[in-house]
Amino acid sequence: MLSLMEMGFQMDCERLESNQVEDSACPRCTVIIPVFNAAPYLGQCLDSVLDQTMADLEVICVNDGSTDESPDILRGYAAKDERIRLIEQENRGQSAARNAALKVARGVYVSFVDADDMLECNALDELSAKMDSDDLDVLYFDARAHYENDDLRSRFPVYETYYARANSHERCVTGDALFCTLREENAYRVSPCLCMTRRGHLFEQGIEFLVGSCHEDNLFTLHNMLSACRAAHVNRAYYVRRVREGSTMTSRVDPFRTVSYFRVGLGMLELVERLQLSPEAEKSALGEVTSIIGISRRYYSKRIDKDERAVVAEMLSPCERLLFDAIVLGNGDGLRRREDLESELREAKDEIERMKSSYTWRAGRVATALPRLVRRFFS
């Protein structure tokens, strides 16, 4: 789906005066929960949301083709609580599930909760009060880790404190200013579950999740934060992040994750080119892009074997392979070919035109930003 920016609308920081975005009949908050085979944890998650001290909310649960007992659990809860809206779809991934919910969400504010995580009981009330008082587009907050067992705690100790930031930034600032501050403090976190966002802001800026990849949170959060006119952060743990076997946080590196980081990095690079950022914010954002592309490079060179590298090549379109060679490999022949990248991309123009309806259109958008951004990216 094209974003408003891509459709040619010139949006600024003014609020949309439209009943399509916000009206007096809207619930105060929409909580979006994508669900795929989360039966062991789903009840705890739903209870933590439905037991919020804020009663005026809607809960949109998207069953993303689950094959376990999750659909039955969802239908049981929906039958008992009219605040739950249930969407059923074939398995298309977490991004598609979240996007489907965003299309029908009615709340003034939007929050995301993963089906294996939980909210503290006062989270939505206190966060929405801060959103109201400071007229915020987005408010970020912290989380605490909940380990399923001691073995996970010993294997992944980083999550013990990863979501607990030392400083609080409660004064309202622009999103790009907050982004720069958090990155300087090594406190920038990309989970969309760690923010409450004004739904109108998402609509105005055309913010949605990249479908067909994992690690899409990196692109979503960068877009959400950099485009916000009014943002803040409170270092209180309103969210409970479950650390368990089989989650994205603990799963092994594979070709799909390697390609996903690359594609997300391309989307982030296109975003930086499109947004009118201050020099400081642009430099910091390009640093984040470098980090994401660096993960893809590290996975490819050190974490997957020769056979899996062949799978990576098969997953990429010809245009993506060209960019992968120049940006991700980034050494030897890849670096030397960098000078020829602009002419090679011109030769790929016909393919890019054919792919506008697919993910590779984003790669094409990145191509139009060359040579300026590629030179800056490699500097």
Secondary structure, DSSP 8 states (H G I E B T S, - for coil): ---TTTTT----SS----TTT--TTS-SEEEEEEESS-HHHHHHHHHHHHT-S--SEEEEEEEES--SSHHHHHHHHHHH-TTEEEEEE-S--HHHHHHHHHHH---SEEEE--TT-EE-TTHHHHHHHHHHHHT-SEEEEEEEEEESSHHHHHH-TTHHHHT--S--EEEEE-HHHHHHHHHHTT-----GGGEEEEHHHHHHHT----TT-S-THHHHHHHHHHT-SSEEEEEEEEEEEEE-TTSTTTS---HHHHHHHHHHHHHHHHHHHHS---HHHHHHHHHHHHHHHHHHHHIIIIIS-HHHHHHHHHHS-HHHHHHIIIIII-STHHHHGGGGHHHHHHHTHHHHHHTTTSTHHHHHHHHHHTTHHHHHHH-
